[in-house]
Amino acid sequence: MNRNNYYGMGNVAGVTDAEFCPDCPTQTIYDPPITQYENYYHPQLVNVVQNIETVKQHHCCPVYKHIYTHTEKNVMVSSAKRRKYAKASSKKR
């Protein structure tokens, strides 16, 4: 829409639509008031009594103590068996 034609004025001598601005009356509106607070703090002594109770708890917990036993036994090994097994194993290779 042509802004100048809206007001029924047409083009003003040599002024383009982008440069034209009609004289509009100034309006004043009022927003609701804003409340602003200023806080001031003053020290006030307050005694706080705190009771402390100590409870001593005793617990049994396992502590592992390893005890080792040792046994010995004598086994007779025949040397003839060793040779027999040695020969058989070398043939397989």
Buried (B, 14 or more C-beta within 10 A) or exposed (E): EEEBEEEEEEEEEEEEEEEEEEEEEEEEEEEEEEEEEEEEEEEEEEEEEEEEEEEEEEEEEEEEEEEEEEEEEEEEEEEEEEEEEEEEEEEEE
